[in-house]
């Protein structure tokens, strides 16, 4: 096993070494770089314990995850092989340079044997595939989330952003390929109202009356509808769903106790409450105005001002009985009988009282199964209780990155590159002449879209995106992301689709059948891109205005995330044209889109979704 300090520490030591051509050994003699000298080693070197130290240069890559492979991919590999040794602890030579002491390990190939082996390996990669080998990639299996059964129950006063958070979580978790559905109690109430009006011709139970917690009739109707919504959610999870979001106020401890008791009856179900609080009057007023601006059937026939007045009055009614969540609520009640517990819950539900000394209304066993989060000002502060496990951790971290400030995300592919002209995929080539024209036009195009607002620029590490961004003004700080690199085409990198179809007809057919899940041999699938973009997505949620200069496959995935209503099967066929800026502005319940196209023609790389008449085996 390799015994060496962290790679970052070794690399920092390397920064202070002398040039490779003038390094000295432990006796102070100058030692020429092995890569610049001829190989003097016999083809069959004797097995000797050579303890000559092996210098570590900047090109050395120590594979800490596969120590049996030792050192690899370095210009000094011949010296490493000739030493018949393994790397050991770093020592300081007489010259003061840090080196790695090499100790005996195994009988290695000579440099000549290594070069012959490497040449043969590279030659085999460049040889045409046998005629019989028509398929080398594979379809990636979807993650198995069948055991995930999560009830995410929202808590909060009206106009606190609960539904907006629900939509964002739906978008994020669906993008990660969980089956997610929102069960909105208000929508169920409106549906039942229409049914009641059609059946009896009378006015149903309106939103305005749902704010009234004093009237016994409206209270019992509201409880019944909330219970039915929860039952619908649980039935959906049993039928194959993964995460059900219960979008309701759930404003009292008694109501939350009813939810906890009901979910506890289901084996392997997990319940998490998410309370959304907001104390900023400006944000609350903006949420009320947003509610008044939508076509809400609960307020049909009223003016905007009347809706705001009605809604504000309803919020005050809810505030009078609202009980915020506390840790004591989920520590469990004393060991009373179930009959006594239900009486207490019923009494508390009939007359909600935020000052009630009876904090918990569930048994200790039920209480221990419940987790909760409290989010304040949508990402301003997050409090968590019993939030363990990967999925709950991802949800919590996602919520920590949200904010309410207005912003836009601008997506642009790089300018036309040389491979676009030749209809080739992948590669790391520069821009074509037309692509350079787009790079020069980009500053004015961005200014038209963003104006004087500050904006950051993200690119991939590939040349064509960096060259596209090079004419942007210094006021736009730039950052490169490896995660934004184009999909890795593996052995098909640099080929045209026609060449792929001729060389690997099986792969071509399988990719047409399931492009999202098809993974190139030695490369990636669209599903792989979604996985590596998660960190980018979380950072995008934190930022304000961002311009992402990327690649077709990557921008398709980002575009699908922000729109949230695009199936994975359709993601690989989203049209992201060259020389076009796509402006995405997230809203409370969706995403607005504008496009700015530069008057510079470019090659079309869009390949529409094929119509498959036969099934491929």
C-alpha positions in Angstrom: 0.0 0.0 0.0 1.2 3.5 -0.8 2.4 5.2 2.4 2.5 8.9 1.6 1.1 12.2 3.0 -2.0 13.8 1.4 -1.5 14.7 -2.3 -2.2 18.4 -1.6 0.7 18.5 0.9 3.1 16.8 -1.5 2.1 19.1 -4.3 2.7 22.2 -2.1 6.2 20.8 -1.5 6.8 20.4 -5.2 6.2 24.1 -5.7 9.5 24.8 -4.0 11.6 22.2 -5.8 14.4 23.1 -8.2 13.8 22.6 -12.0 13.6 19.0 -13.0 16.8 19.1 -15.1 18.9 20.3 -12.1 17.6 18.2 -9.2 20.3 16.6 -7.1 20.3 13.3 -5.3 21.1 12.7 -1.7 24.9 12.9 -2.4 24.5 16.4 -4.0 25.0 15.2 -7.5 22.9 16.7 -10.3 20.4 14.1 -11.5 19.0 14.7 -15.0 15.2 14.3 -15.5 14.5 10.7 -16.6 12.1 11.9 -19.3 14.9 13.8 -21.0 17.4 11.0 -21.1 17.7 7.8 -23.0 16.9 4.5 -21.4 20.1 2.8 -20.3 18.3 0.0 -18.4 18.8 -3.6 -19.6 15.7 -5.4 -20.7 16.0 -7.7 -17.7 17.3 -5.7 -14.8 18.7 -7.6 -11.8 16.6 -7.7 -8.7 18.4 -5.2 -6.5 17.3 -3.1 -3.6 17.8 0.3 -5.1 17.2 3.0 -2.5 17.8 6.0 -4.8 15.2 8.6 -3.9 12.5 9.2 -6.6 11.8 12.9 -7.1 8.1 13.9 -7.3 7.4 16.3 -10.1 4.2 18.3 -10.8 3.0 15.8 -13.5 2.9 12.9 -11.0 -0.5 11.5 -10.2 -0.7 9.2 -7.1 -3.7 7.1 -7.3 -4.7 6.8 -3.6 -7.9 4.9 -4.4 -6.0 2.1 -6.2 -2.7 1.8 -4.4 -1.8 -1.5 -6.1 -1.3 0.5 -9.3 1.4 2.6 -7.7 2.5 5.6 -9.7 1.1 6.4 -13.1 0.7 9.0 -15.8 4.0 10.8 -15.3 6.9 11.7 -17.4 9.1 10.1 -14.7 7.3 6.7 -15.0 10.4 5.1 -16.5 12.4 5.9 -13.5 9.6 4.6 -11.2 9.6 1.3 -13.1 13.4 1.0 -13.2 13.6 1.5 -9.4 11.9 -1.9 -8.7 10.4 -0.1 -5.8 7.4 1.5 -4.2 7.0 5.1 -3.0 7.5 5.7 0.7 7.8 8.7 3.0 9.1 12.0 1.7 12.7 12.9 2.7 14.8 16.1 2.1 17.8 15.7 -0.1 21.2 17.5 0.4 20.0 20.2 -2.0 17.0 20.9 0.2 14.4 19.6 -2.3 11.6 17.4 -1.0 11.7 13.9 -2.5 9.9 10.6 -1.9 12.1 7.8 -0.7 11.5 4.6 -2.8 11.6 1.2 -1.1 11.7 -2.3 -2.6 8.2 -3.5 -3.7 8.1 -5.8 -6.7 9.9 -6.7 -9.8 8.8 -4.1 -12.3 8.9 -4.1 -16.1 11.8 -2.3 -17.7 11.2 1.1 -19.3 11.5 -0.5 -22.7 8.9 -3.2 -21.8 6.6 -0.5 -20.4 6.9 1.6 -23.5 6.1 -1.4 -25.7 3.1 -2.2 -23.5 1.8 1.3 -23.6 2.3 1.6 -27.4 0.4 -1.7 -27.9 -2.4 -0.4 -25.7 -2.7 2.9 -27.5 -2.5 1.1 -30.9 -5.4 -1.2 -29.8 -7.5 1.9 -29.0 -7.0 3.3 -32.4 -7.7 0.1 -34.3 -11.3 -0.3 -35.8 -13.6 -2.5 -33.7 -14.3 -6.0 -35.0 -17.3 -6.3 -37.3 -19.1 -8.5 -34.7 -18.7 -5.9 -32.0 -21.6 -3.5 -32.8 -22.5 -2.4 -29.3 -20.2 -1.3 -26.5 -22.2 1.2 -24.4 -25.1 0.3 -22.1 -28.4 1.5 -20.6 -27.9 2.8 -17.0 -30.5 1.5 -14.6 -32.6 4.0 -12.7 -31.9 4.3 -9.0 -34.2 2.1 -6.9 -36.1 4.3 -4.6 -39.0 1.9 -4.1 -38.4 1.7 -0.3 -38.5 5.5 0.2 -41.9 6.5 1.7 -41.8 10.0 3.0 -44.6 12.2 4.2 -43.5 15.9 4.2 -46.2 17.9 6.0 -46.0 21.7 5.7 -46.8 24.0 8.6 -47.4 27.7 8.6 -49.7 30.7 8.5 -51.1 31.9 5.2 -48.8 34.0 2.9 -45.6 32.5 4.4 -44.4 30.8 1.2 -45.5 27.2 2.0 -46.8 26.4 -1.5 -43.8 28.1 -3.1 -41.4 25.9 -1.0 -43.5 22.8 -2.0 -43.1 23.6 -5.7 -39.4 24.1 -5.3 -39.0 20.8 -3.4 -41.1 19.0 -6.0 -38.9 20.4 -8.8 -35.6 19.5 -7.0 -36.6 16.0 -5.9 -38.2 15.1 -9.2 -35.1 16.1 -10.9 -33.2 13.7 -8.7 -35.7 11.0 -10.0 -37.9 10.5 -6.9 -41.6 10.2 -7.5 -43.0 13.3 -5.8 -46.5 14.7 -5.6 -48.1 17.7 -3.9 -51.4 17.2 -2.1 -52.9 20.6 -1.6 -55.7 20.8 0.9 -57.0 24.0 -0.6 -57.3 22.4 -4.1 -59.2 19.5 -2.6 -61.6 21.9 -0.8 -62.2 23.8 -4.1 -62.9 20.5 -5.9 -65.4 19.5 -3.2 -67.1 22.9 -3.4 -67.7 22.5 -7.1 -69.1 19.0 -6.6 -71.4 20.3 -3.8 -72.6 23.3 -5.9 -73.3 21.0 -8.9 -75.2 18.5 -6.7 -77.3 20.8 -4.6 -76.9 24.2 -6.2 -75.7 25.8 -3.0 -72.6 27.6 -1.9 -69.8 25.3 -0.8 -67.2 25.7 1.9 -65.1 28.7 0.8 -61.5 29.7 1.6 -62.8 32.7 3.5 -64.8 30.4 5.9 -61.8 28.1 6.2 -60.0 30.8 8.1 -62.7 30.7 10.8 -61.6 28.4 13.6 -64.4 29.4 16.0 -67.4 28.2 14.0 -67.8 24.5 14.8 -69.2 23.6 11.4 -66.4 25.1 9.4 -63.9 23.6 11.9 -65.2 20.0 11.4 -65.4 20.4 7.6 -61.8 21.7 7.5 -60.6 18.8 9.6 -62.5 16.3 7.4 -61.0 17.6 4.2 -57.5 17.7 5.7 -57.8 14.1 6.8 -59.0 13.0 3.3 -56.1 14.8 1.7 -53.7 12.9 4.0 -55.4 9.6 3.2 -55.1 10.3 -0.5 -51.4 11.0 0.0 -50.8 7.7 1.9 -52.7 5.7 -0.8 -50.5 7.3 -3.5 -47.3 6.3 -1.6 -48.6 2.8 -1.2 -49.2 2.6 -5.0 -45.5 3.4 -5.7 -44.9 7.0 -4.9 -41.8 8.1 -2.9 -42.4 11.6 -1.4 -45.9 13.0 -0.7 -46.0 16.7 0.2 -49.0 17.7 2.4 -49.6 21.3 1.6 -51.8 22.7 4.3 -51.6 25.1 7.3 -51.5 22.3 9.9 -51.6 25.2 12.4 -52.2 23.5 15.7 -50.5 20.8 17.8 -53.7 18.8 17.8 -53.9 18.7 14.0 -50.2 17.7 13.8 -50.8 15.0 16.4 -53.6 13.5 14.2 -51.2 13.5 11.2 -48.4 11.8 13.3 -50.8 9.2 14.6 -52.1 8.4 11.2 -48.7 8.1 9.5 -47.4 6.0 12.4 -49.9 3.2 11.4 -48.1 2.7 8.1 -45.0 0.5 8.3 -41.7 2.0 7.1 -43.3 5.4 6.5 -41.3 8.5 7.6 -43.0 11.7 8.7 -41.3 15.1 8.6 -42.9 18.4 9.4 -41.6 21.6 7.6 -42.7 24.9 9.2 -42.3 28.1 7.2 -42.1 31.3 9.2 -41.7 34.8 8.0 -41.6 38.0 10.1 -40.8 40.4 7.3 -43.9 42.6 6.6 -42.7 43.4 3.1 -42.4 39.8 2.2 -45.8 39.0 3.7 -47.4 41.9 1.8 -45.7 40.7 -1.4 -47.1 37.2 -0.9 -50.6 38.6 -0.3 -50.4 40.7 -3.4 -49.3 37.6 -5.4 -52.3 35.7 -4.0 -54.6 38.5 -5.0 -53.1 38.7 -8.6 -53.8 35.0 -9.4 -57.2 33.9 -10.6 -58.3 32.3 -7.3 -61.9 31.0 -7.6 -62.3 31.7 -3.8 -62.3 35.4 -4.5 -64.1 35.6 -7.8 -66.0 38.8 -8.3 -63.8 40.8 -5.9 -61.4 43.6 -6.8 -57.7 43.3 -6.1 -58.1 45.6 -3.1 -61.0 43.6 -1.7 -59.0 40.3 -2.1 -56.1 41.8 -0.2 -58.4 43.0 2.6 -60.2 39.7 2.9 -56.9 37.7 2.9 -55.3 40.0 5.5 -58.4 39.6 7.8 -58.1 35.8 7.3 -54.5 35.8 8.4 -55.3 37.6 11.6 -57.9 34.9 12.4 -55.3 32.2 11.9 -52.7 34.0 14.0 -55.1 34.0 17.0 -55.0 30.2 17.2 -51.6 29.4 15.5 -49.3 27.1 17.5 -45.7 27.1 16.3 -43.7 23.9 16.6 -41.4 23.3 19.5 -39.0 20.5 20.4 -41.2 19.7 23.4 -44.1 18.9 21.1 -42.2 15.8 19.9 -40.8 14.6 23.2 -44.0 12.6 23.9 -46.8 13.0 26.4 -47.1 11.1 29.8 -48.3 7.5 29.6 -52.0 8.1 29.6 -54.4 5.6 28.0 -55.2 6.0 24.3 -58.8 7.0 25.2 -57.6 9.7 27.5 -55.1 10.9 24.8 -57.8 11.1 22.2 -60.0 13.1 24.5 -57.2 15.6 25.1 -56.5 15.9 21.4 -60.2 16.5 20.6 -60.5 19.1 23.3 -57.4 20.9 22.1 -58.6 20.8 18.5 -62.0 22.3 19.4 -60.4 25.2 21.2 -56.8 25.8 20.0 -54.8 27.7 22.5 -51.1 28.6 21.8 -50.6 29.1 25.6 -51.8 25.6 26.4 -49.4 23.9 28.9 -50.2 20.6 27.2 -47.5 20.8 24.6 -47.4 17.2 23.2 -50.4 15.2 22.2 -48.7 12.0 21.0 -47.2 9.0 22.7 -43.5 8.8 23.2 -43.3 6.0 20.6 -45.0 8.2 18.0 -43.1 11.3 18.9 -39.8 9.5 18.5 -40.7 8.7 14.9 -41.2 12.3 13.9 -38.7 14.8 12.5 -39.2 18.5 11.8 -37.5 21.5 10.2 -38.3 25.2 10.8 -37.3 27.6 8.0 -37.4 31.3 8.5 -37.6 33.9 5.7 -37.1 31.1 3.1 -33.4 30.2 3.7 -32.6 32.9 6.2 -32.5 30.4 9.1 -33.1 26.7 9.3 -33.7 24.7 12.5 -33.7 20.9 12.4 -34.7 18.2 14.8 -34.0 14.5 14.2 -33.0 15.1 10.6 -30.8 12.0 9.9 -30.1 10.1 6.7 -29.1 11.0 3.1 -32.5 12.1 1.8 -33.4 14.3 4.7 -29.9 15.8 4.7 -30.3 16.6 1.0 -33.7 18.3 1.6 -32.3 20.3 4.5 -29.2 21.4 2.5 -31.4 22.4 -0.4 -33.7 24.5 1.8 -30.6 26.2 3.3 -29.6 27.5 -0.2 -33.0 29.1 -1.1 -33.6 32.9 -1.0 -36.4 35.2 -2.0 -34.4 37.9 -3.8 -35.3 38.4 -7.5 -32.7 37.0 -9.9 -32.3 35.4 -13.4 -30.2 32.6 -14.7 -28.8 33.1 -18.2 -27.9 30.0 -20.3 -25.7 30.2 -23.4 -23.9 27.6 -25.3 -20.4 28.4 -26.4 -19.9 30.0 -29.8 -19.8 27.7 -32.7 -16.6 25.5 -32.5 -14.6 23.5 -35.0 -16.3 20.3 -34.1 -19.8 21.9 -34.6 -18.8 22.7 -38.2 -17.7 19.1 -38.8 -20.7 17.6 -37.0 -18.5 15.9 -34.4 -19.3 15.4 -30.8 -17.1 16.0 -27.7 -13.5 17.1 -27.9 -11.8 20.1 -26.6 -11.4 22.3 -29.6 -11.5 26.1 -30.1 -14.0 28.3 -31.7 -14.6 28.7 -35.4 -14.5 32.1 -37.1 -18.3 32.4 -36.6 -18.0 31.3 -33.0 -15.4 34.0 -32.4 -17.9 36.6 -33.8 -20.5 35.4 -31.2 -17.9 35.7 -28.4 -17.3 39.4 -29.5 -21.1 40.0 -29.7 -21.8 38.4 -26.3 -21.0 41.5 -24.1 -23.6 43.6 -25.8 -26.1 40.8 -25.8 -25.8 40.2 -22.1 -26.1 44.0 -21.4 -29.4 44.0 -23.3 -30.6 41.1 -21.1 -29.3 42.2 -17.7 -28.7 45.9 -17.9 -26.6 47.4 -15.2 -27.3 44.6 -12.7 -24.2 42.7 -11.4 -23.8 39.2 -12.9 -21.3 36.4 -12.4 -20.1 34.2 -15.3 -19.6 30.4 -15.0 -17.9 28.3 -17.7 -16.8 24.8 -18.1 -13.1 23.9 -18.2 -13.1 23.3 -22.0 -11.6 25.8 -24.3 -14.6 26.7 -26.4 -16.6 28.0 -23.3 -13.6 29.9 -21.9 -12.9 31.5 -25.3 -16.6 32.5 -25.6 -16.3 34.4 -22.3 -13.0 36.1 -22.9 -14.5 39.4 -24.3 -16.8 39.9 -21.3 -15.9 42.9 -19.2 -13.9 42.5 -16.0 -16.9 43.6 -14.0 -18.3 40.2 -14.6 -16.3 37.8 -12.4 -15.7 34.5 -14.0 -15.4 31.0 -12.6 -14.7 27.6 -14.2 -16.6 24.4 -13.2 -15.5 20.9 -14.1 -19.1 19.9 -13.5 -20.2 22.0 -16.4 -18.1 20.1 -18.9 -19.9 18.5 -21.9 -21.2 14.9 -21.7 -18.2 12.5 -22.0 -18.7 10.5 -25.2 -16.1 8.0 -24.3 -14.8 5.9 -27.2 -17.2 7.9 -29.5 -15.5 11.2 -28.6 -14.6 13.1 -31.8 -16.9 11.0 -34.0 -19.9 12.1 -36.1 -23.2 10.5 -35.6 -22.9 8.9 -39.0 -19.5 7.4 -37.9 -21.1 6.1 -34.7 -24.0 4.6 -36.6 -21.6 2.8 -39.0 -19.1 1.7 -36.3 -21.5 0.8 -33.5 -25.0 0.4 -34.9 -26.2 -1.4 -31.8 -25.2 1.6 -29.6 -26.8 4.0 -32.1 -30.1 2.2 -31.9 -30.0 1.8 -28.1 -29.3 5.5 -27.6 -32.2 6.4 -29.8 -34.4 4.2 -27.7 -33.4 5.6 -24.3 -31.1 8.6 -24.8 -31.4 9.8 -21.2 -30.1 6.5 -19.7 -27.7 5.4 -22.4 -24.1 5.6 -21.3 -21.2 5.8 -23.8 -18.6 3.1 -23.3 -15.9 4.9 -21.2 -18.2 7.9 -21.0 -21.4 9.3 -19.5 -25.2 9.3 -19.8 -27.6 12.2 -19.2 -28.4 10.6 -15.9 -24.7 10.9 -15.0 -24.8 14.6 -15.8 -27.8 15.1 -13.5 -25.8 13.6 -10.7 -22.7 15.7 -11.2 -24.8 18.9 -11.6 -26.4 18.7 -8.2 -23.7 20.8 -6.6 -24.0 23.4 -9.4 -27.8 23.5 -8.8 -27.4 24.1 -5.1 -25.0 26.9 -5.8 -27.3 28.4 -8.4 -30.0 28.5 -5.8 -27.7 30.6 -3.6 -26.7 33.1 -6.2 -28.4 36.1 -7.8 -27.8 36.7 -11.5 -25.6 34.1 -13.2 -24.5 33.6 -16.8 -23.7 29.9 -17.5 -21.7 29.4 -20.7 -21.9 25.7 -21.2 -22.6 22.8 -23.6 -25.7 21.4 -25.1 -26.3 18.3 -22.9 -25.4 20.2 -19.7 -27.6 23.2 -20.4 -30.5 20.9 -21.3 -30.3 19.4 -17.8 -30.2 22.9 -16.2 -33.0 24.1 -18.3 -35.2 21.1 -17.4 -34.5 21.6 -13.7 -35.7 25.2 -13.6 -38.8 24.5 -15.7 -39.6 21.4 -13.6 -42.2 20.0 -15.9 -40.0 18.2 -18.4 -39.8 14.4 -18.3 -36.4 12.8 -18.3 -37.2 11.1 -21.6 -37.6 14.5 -23.2 -34.5 16.2 -21.6 -32.0 15.0 -24.3 -34.2 16.6 -27.0 -34.6 20.1 -25.6 -33.5 22.6 -28.3 -30.7 24.7 -27.0 -29.5 26.6 -30.1 -26.1 28.1 -30.6 -25.6 31.9 -30.4 -28.7 32.3 -28.2 -29.1 33.5 -24.6 -32.0 31.9 -22.6 -33.1 34.0 -19.6 -34.8 32.0 -16.9 -36.5 33.9 -14.1 -37.7 31.7 -11.2 -41.1 32.7 -9.8 -43.1 31.5 -6.8 -44.8 28.7 -8.7 -42.7 28.3 -11.9 -40.2 29.9 -14.2 -40.5 32.7 -16.8 -38.4 32.5 -20.0 -37.1 35.0 -22.5 -34.6 34.4 -25.4 -32.1 36.7 -27.0 -30.7 35.6 -30.3 -27.5 37.0 -31.8 -27.8 37.7 -35.6 -25.0 35.3 -36.3 -25.9 32.1 -38.1 -24.3 28.9 -36.8 -24.4 25.1 -37.4 -27.5 23.3 -36.1 -26.6 20.5 -33.7 -30.1 19.7 -32.6 -31.2 16.2 -33.3 -35.0 15.7 -32.9 -36.5 12.8 -30.9 -36.7 9.8 -33.3 -40.0 8.0 -33.9 -39.3 4.4 -33.1 -41.6 1.9 -34.9 -39.9 -1.2 -33.6 -38.5 -2.4 -30.2 -34.8 -3.1 -30.0 -33.7 -6.1 -28.1 
